[in-house]
């Protein structure tokens, strides 16, 4: 696949970091291809996290460093996925049908359930960061954002788009194919292979894949499919699962 434009599109969409070469008016095919590069964007974010962790640890306590890493990742991604998680939770709490839930998710305001759920997820991320083993901490931090962004790609291929009127994520999903998913899986798989070894890499991919498929089935049942918000929620939940399970994965190296 021609990689430059799709990668830049992925970078522009997923991060707040400007690039010298902007990609205007992308085609639907380029938008779909960009999703294959989501894990690479995640790996670069992971490099920033790992480097920041190393530098901040020279000055601050572990608790402060973990809190700052969470803030850094939110800032680097403009809170895109956290917003999706909060909207998804609000829709689940307030709607009785897929149509009602999707309408609630359109509301730009965050409700009590969304805010509470977001706070709990961020708290779990903090707990997971605190529990990361020192020996493999930097390599696991590198893989963390890649795992979440890979999960978005897998979820996107596993269910139809929920909104009949279209939405932000619809152009990305319309031409997504298994070729893009395979590319994304290969990128994450290589990173995990380097970080935790073959047994743990395969275990991690299998466990996260099952979790993503279950969440996508849940979204299909309650929303009629996936949306950009549900993909953001998948990213956040998978990052939490990765952090919770990371000590086990590293132990199987």
C-alpha positions in Angstrom: 0.0 0.0 0.0 1.2 3.5 -0.7 2.0 4.5 2.9 2.8 8.2 3.2 -0.6 9.9 2.8 -2.5 7.2 4.7 0.0 7.4 7.6 -0.2 11.2 7.7 -4.0 11.1 7.6 -3.9 8.7 10.6 -1.5 10.9 12.4 -3.5 14.0 11.8 -6.7 12.3 13.0 -5.4 10.6 16.1 -3.0 13.2 17.5 -2.7 16.9 18.2 0.9 17.0 17.0 1.2 19.0 13.8 3.0 17.6 10.7 4.8 19.6 8.0 3.0 17.7 5.2 -0.8 18.0 5.5 -3.2 15.7 3.6 -6.2 17.6 2.4 -9.3 16.1 0.7 -8.4 12.4 1.4 -10.3 9.8 -0.6 -12.4 7.2 1.1 -9.8 4.6 0.1 -7.1 6.7 1.8 -9.2 7.1 4.9 -9.6 3.3 5.1 -5.9 2.7 4.4 -5.0 5.1 7.2 -6.6 2.8 9.8 -4.0 0.2 8.9 -1.4 2.6 10.3 -3.2 3.3 13.6 -0.9 1.0 15.5 2.2 2.7 14.2 0.8 6.1 15.3 0.2 4.4 18.7 3.8 3.1 18.7 5.1 6.6 18.2 2.9 7.9 21.0 4.3 5.0 23.0 7.9 6.2 22.3 6.9 9.6 23.6 5.3 8.0 26.7 8.3 5.8 27.4 10.8 8.7 27.0 8.7 10.9 29.2 8.5 8.2 31.8 12.2 7.9 31.9 12.9 11.6 32.1 10.1 12.4 34.6 11.3 9.6 36.9 14.5 11.4 37.4 12.6 14.3 39.1 9.3 13.1 40.4 7.9 10.2 42.4 6.3 7.2 40.7 2.8 8.4 41.6 3.3 11.8 40.1 4.9 10.3 37.0 2.0 8.0 36.4 -0.5 10.8 36.7 1.5 13.0 34.3 1.7 10.1 31.7 -2.1 9.9 31.7 -2.4 13.7 31.2 0.2 13.6 28.5 -1.6 10.9 26.5 -4.9 12.8 26.8 -3.3 16.0 25.6 -1.4 14.3 22.7 -4.7 12.9 21.4 -6.9 15.9 22.2 -9.0 13.7 24.5 -10.6 12.2 21.4 -11.0 8.7 22.8 -12.0 9.8 26.3 -14.8 11.9 24.7 -16.0 8.8 22.8 -16.0 6.7 26.0 -18.0 9.3 27.9 -20.5 9.7 25.1 -21.0 6.0 24.8 -21.6 5.6 28.5 -24.1 8.4 28.4 -25.9 6.8 25.5 -26.1 3.4 27.3 -27.4 5.0 30.5 -30.0 7.3 28.9 -31.5 5.5 25.9 -34.0 2.7 25.7 -33.5 2.0 22.0 -30.6 2.2 19.5 -32.1 5.4 18.0 -32.4 7.1 21.5 -28.9 6.0 22.5 -27.4 7.4 19.3 -29.3 10.7 19.7 -27.9 11.1 23.2 -24.4 10.4 22.0 -24.8 13.3 19.5 -25.1 15.7 22.4 -21.8 17.4 23.0 -22.4 17.7 26.8 -21.1 15.0 29.1 -23.6 13.6 31.6 -23.1 12.2 35.1 -22.7 8.6 33.9 -20.2 9.5 31.2 -18.2 11.7 33.6 -18.2 9.0 36.3 -17.3 6.2 33.9 -14.5 8.3 32.4 -13.1 9.0 35.9 -13.2 5.3 36.8 -11.4 4.3 33.6 -8.7 7.0 34.1 -8.3 5.7 37.7 -7.9 2.2 36.5 -5.2 3.4 34.0 -3.4 5.0 36.9 -3.6 1.7 38.9 -2.4 -0.2 35.9 0.6 2.1 35.4 1.5 1.8 39.1 1.5 -2.0 38.8 3.7 -2.2 35.7 6.8 -4.3 36.3 10.0 -2.2 36.4 11.9 -4.6 34.2 9.6 -4.3 31.2 7.9 -1.0 31.9 9.3 1.1 29.1 8.7 -1.5 26.4 5.1 -2.0 27.7 4.5 1.7 27.7 5.6 1.7 24.1 3.0 -0.9 23.2 0.2 0.5 25.2 -1.2 3.1 22.8 -0.6 0.8 19.8 -2.8 -1.9 21.4 -5.7 0.5 21.9 -5.5 1.8 18.3 -5.3 -1.7 16.9 -8.4 -2.5 18.8 -10.3 0.3 17.0 -9.4 -1.2 13.7 -10.5 -4.7 14.7 -13.8 -3.3 16.0 -14.4 -1.2 12.9 -14.2 -4.3 10.6 -16.4 -6.4 12.9 -19.8 -4.5 12.6 -21.6 -2.1 10.4 -21.7 1.7 10.9 -24.7 2.4 13.2 -25.8 5.9 11.9 -27.8 5.9 8.7 -27.1 9.6 8.3 -23.3 9.0 8.4 -20.8 10.5 10.8 -17.2 11.2 11.5 -16.0 7.6 11.4 -18.2 6.4 8.5 -15.8 7.5 5.7 -13.0 5.6 7.4 -15.0 2.4 7.8 -16.7 2.4 4.4 -13.7 0.9 2.5 -12.0 -0.9 5.4 -10.9 -4.4 4.5 -9.2 -7.4 6.1 -6.0 -6.3 4.3 -5.9 -3.2 6.5 -6.7 -5.2 9.6 -3.9 -7.7 8.8 -1.4 -4.8 8.3 -2.4 -3.3 11.6 -2.2 -6.6 13.4 1.2 -7.2 11.9 2.5 -3.9 13.2 1.2 -4.5 16.8 2.3 -8.2 16.7 5.9 -7.2 15.8 6.0 -4.6 18.6 4.6 -7.2 21.1 7.1 -9.8 19.9 9.9 -7.4 20.7 8.5 -6.3 24.0 7.3 -9.5 25.6 8.3 -12.5 23.4 6.3 -14.8 21.2 4.2 -16.6 23.8 3.0 -13.5 25.5 2.6 -11.7 22.2 0.2 -14.3 20.9 -1.6 -14.5 24.2 -2.0 -10.8 24.3 -3.4 -10.6 20.8 -5.8 -13.4 21.5 -7.1 -12.0 24.8 -7.5 -8.5 23.4 -9.0 -9.7 20.2 -11.7 -11.6 22.1 -12.4 -8.6 24.3 -12.7 -6.3 21.3 -15.1 -8.8 19.5 -17.2 -9.0 22.7 -17.4 -5.2 23.0 -18.3 -4.9 19.3 -21.1 -7.4 19.6 -22.4 -5.4 22.6 -22.3 -2.2 20.5 -24.1 -3.9 17.7 -26.9 -5.1 19.9 -27.4 -1.8 21.8 -26.5 0.8 19.1 -27.2 -1.2 15.9 -23.5 -1.1 15.0 -20.4 1.0 15.7 -19.7 4.7 15.7 -16.7 6.9 16.3 -17.7 7.1 19.9 -17.8 3.4 20.4 -14.4 3.0 18.8 -13.0 5.6 21.2 -14.6 3.6 24.1 -13.0 0.4 22.7 -9.6 2.1 22.7 -9.9 3.2 26.3 -11.1 -0.1 27.6 -8.5 -2.1 25.8 -5.7 0.2 27.1 -7.0 -0.6 30.6 -7.1 -4.3 29.9 -3.6 -4.2 28.5 -2.3 -2.5 31.6 -4.1 -4.8 34.0 -2.8 -7.9 32.2 0.7 -6.6 31.4 2.4 -8.1 34.4 1.1 -11.5 33.4 2.2 -11.1 29.7 5.7 -10.1 30.8 5.9 -13.0 33.1 5.3 -15.5 30.2 8.3 -14.1 28.3 
